[in-house]
Amino acid sequence: MLTQTDTSVIPFLGADVAASYDAAKVVILPIPYEATTTYRRGCENGPDAILEASQQVEYYDEELDWEIGCDVGIYTYSSIADTRDRQVSAIEMLAVTQETVYKLVRDNKFAIALGGEHSITTGVVEAYRQAYPDESFTIVQIDAHGDLRHEYEGSIHNHACIMRRVVDMGLPTVQIGIRAICKEEAELIKAKNLTVFRAREIANQPDWIEQAIASIPTQKVFLTIDLDGIDPTLIPGVGTPEPGGLNWYALLSFLRKVIEKHQVLGMDIMELAPVTDSVVSQFTAAKLAYKLIGYQALVQGWKST
């Protein structure tokens, strides 16, 4: 039985508020896997960088007027599919990810996976498909890239292919912040009439949040956040940065409304590749994770009276 956060991993927010596995409502799952990076390497160091930066996040959230971490039990799981020590195949990564996330869901934990490259999300989504075999759910993706290639550089499990794998599963998708796609992806979007809110459209569309929320076809949602979906002036530490993207408060407004209006099953935050001599990217990612925990906790009624 997992009774406390493993000493080999940095606990999210710090040891003072770390909960036991049994008591935790939220589980942070680090997945430091990197195998198909095509530009700037380093995302296998992303989870630890986020966990380390989280030590500096204030417990008190001024938006929610609440010390979230003191009420909501947060357990940090041991890392899986860790490529920092050895090579891990895509098949092995997907298998252990699916198995671990499925266990968390069965144990009634709200899981937040920290990557690592975006290909990890295939295994995470498969776990939710296994847990909800008779129910559809929508993948809401924050990203700069479509990630809709059938294969890239010889692999169908490249980080540029994750949403194609989701489409192949037959799950509905809503893509937010997209601003870089290839011709193959553009043709697939048209052929399948995929729902895409492009960054250039968002910039000139004041009601884009309402339109995006209305476009989600199912009550259940899984959130996948590639950090390059956010403006790179806010998070420069990503593998494939693209100019433009979501600003901080628009991002939070959208995510809070998704969580308030839909049943969010789980989420992941992917593709942090820390920048040398800067903590801006990992701190922002840690703050984002904490905000998401707070929004989910408020909706679920986890705030003590």
N, C-alpha and C positions, 0 to 999 in steps of 0.2 A: 504494500500500500504506500502511496506517495503521501507523506505526512507534512513535509515542508519543502520549500524550494531547495533544490540541489545546490550544494556549495560550489559546484563547478560553473554555475551560471550566475550572472549578476541579476538580482531580483528587480523587476520593474518597480520604479519609485524608491526602492531601497528596503533594507531589512526591517526597518521599523514598522512598515505597514504590510509586509509580506504575510500572506495567509497560508494556512495549510491547504493541501489539495482538497481535502474533504470539505473545508469551510468555504473555499473560493467559489464565487459565482463566475469570475472571469479568469481565463487561462491564457497567458501569453506564450506562444509557441515559436521559439527561434528556429529558423531553418536556413543555416548559413551555407547554402548550396550555390555553386557557380560553375558552369561548364560550357555555356554557349555564348558568353559575352562577345559582342562584335565590335565594340568601340573602346570605352573606358572601363577597365577592370576594377574589381574591388568590392562587388556587392556581397561576396561571402563574408565580408567584415561588417556588413550593414547591421545585422541583428545585435551584435555586441555593442556597436557604437550607439545604437538607439537605447539599449538597456543602460549603458553607462551614462548617457546624456539625461536619461529619465531621472537620475538621482538629483538633478538640479531643477526639476519641475516642481513648482509649488503645489502642495496638496490642495490648497484652496483655489477653487475655480470661481473667478469673479463674475462670470456670466451666469453660472448656475447657483452662486452663493452657497457653496457646499465644498467641504473637504471630502471629495469623492473617495479617495483611496483609504480614508479612515473608516468608511461605512461598507464599501464594496470589497469583499475579499478578492485579492488578485494574487494568483499563483503563477510563477514563472517556471515553465517546463524545461527540462534538459534539452539541449540542442539535438536536432535530428538531421540526417543527410548532410553532415558536415564535411565539406570538401577542403577545409583548411589542413586537415591531417592526412587525407587519403583521397584517391579518386573514387567518385560515386557515380555509377551509371544512372542515366535518366530513368530506366525501369526500376532500379532500386530506390531512387529518390521518390518516385511516384507511389511505389508500394508502401514505403514506410510512412509517407505523408498521409496517404489515404487511411492506413491502419490507425495512425495516431489521432488524426482529427476525428475519425469515426468513434474512437474510444471516448474522446472528450465530449462529443455530442451525446453519446449514449449515457455518459455520466452527468448530463444536464449542465454542462459548462458552456459559457459563451466564449468561443475561441477567437483569438486574434493572432494570425500567423505573421511573423516578421521575416521577410526575405532579405538577401537572397534574390535570385533572378526570377523573372515573372513566370517562367515555365512551371514553377512549383504549384501555381494556382490550379493546374489540371488535377493534381492529386487532391488538393483541398476540395475542389468542387465535386470530384468523384465521391468523396466521403459524404458530402451532403446528399448527393443522389442516392447513395446507399442508405442513408438514414431516413430519407423521405422518398421511397421508391414509387409511391403512388401520387405524389404531388409535384407540380411544376413550380419552379422559382426562377426569378429573373436575375441574371448577372448584370449588375450595374458597375461599369468600369470607368474609373478616372484614369486618363492616360493621354500622353501626347501622340501615341502611335496606335494604329488600328490593330496591330498584332493578329492580322487575319490571313497571313500567308499560309499556304498549305504546308510548305516546308521551307527551311532556310539553311543554307550551308550544309545541306545533306541530312538535316534532322527535322522530323515533324514535332520534336519536343524542344525546338529552339525557343528562346524567349520571345521571338517575333511571331510565334504561331499559337500562343495560348488561346486567343479568342476564336481562332479557327477550330481548335479542339472543342471549345464550348459550343460553337455553332453546330459542329458535327454531332454533339450529344443531343441536339434538338432542343436546347434550352433557349428561351428568349434573352435578348441582350439589349442594353441601353448604354451607349458609349458617350462619354462626356469629355470635352476638352481636346478632341482629336485634331491634330494639325500636321501629321506626317503619315502618308500612306503611299504605297506603290500602286501601279496600274492594276495589278491582279486584285488587290484589296478593293480598289475603287469599283472594279467590275463586279466583285462579289457583293458589295454593299448595294449596288443597283439591282443585281439579279435577285437577291433575297430580300430586298427592301428593308435592310437593317436600319435600326434607329440610331442615328448618329447626331450628336450636338457638337458641331465643330467649334474650335476656339474662336475663329474669326467671326462666326455668327454670334456666339455668346457675347463677345465684346460689344456688339451693337444691338443686343436684344434684351431689353430690361426685364422682360418677363420670362427669361429662359428657364429659370428654376421651376416656375409653375408648369411650363410646358413639358419640361423633362420629367417632373413628378407624374404628370398626367399620362405620360407615354409608357410608364411601367405597367405591364399587362397583368401581373400577378400580385397577390398580397405578400407572398414570401419573396425575400430578396437576399442575395449574397453580394457584398461589396468587395470589389477588388480595386486597390489603389496602387497604381504605379506612380511613384513620386515624381516622375518626369511630367506628369499631367499638370503639376503645379508650376507656376512661373519660375524659371530657373534663377531669377534674382532672389527668390525666397529659399529655394533648395537647389543650389548648384551641384551638390554631390550626388549625381546620378550617372548612369552609364551612357545614356544617349540623350543629352539635353537638347531641347528645342525651344527657340524663342517663343514668347507668348505664354499662354496657359492661364490657369485659374489663379486669382488672387486669394489671399488667406480668408477674408471674411465672406466672399462669395462661396468658397469651398465649404466653409463651416455652415453657412446658411443652407446650402443644398443638402449636405449630409444630415444635418439635424432634421430637416423636413422629411427626408427619406425615412429616417428612423422613427419619426413621429407618426407617419402615415402608413408605414409598411412594417411587416414583421421581418426584421433583419435577423437572419439565421446565424451569421458569422461574418468575418471580414478578414482581409489580409492587407498588409502594407509592404510593398515590394520595391526592389531596385535601388535602395540606398547604397551608394558607393562613396564612402567618406573622403572628404578633401583634406589633404595634409595641412596642418596648422589652421584648421577652421572647424568650429563645432556647430556652425549655423544649421547645416543640413540635418544632422542627427538630432539636435535639440528640437528643431521644428517638427521632425517626424515623431519624436517622443511626445511632444505637446499634442500633436494631432491624435495619436493613439489615446492619450488621456482624455481629450475632448470627446472622442467617440465612445469611450467607456462611460463618461458622464452622461451623454445623451441617451445611451442605451439603458443605463441604470435608472435615469429619471423616468423613462417610459415604462420600465419594468417594475417600478415602485420599490427599488432597492434602497431608497433613502430612509434612514431610521428617523423616527419621530421624536 
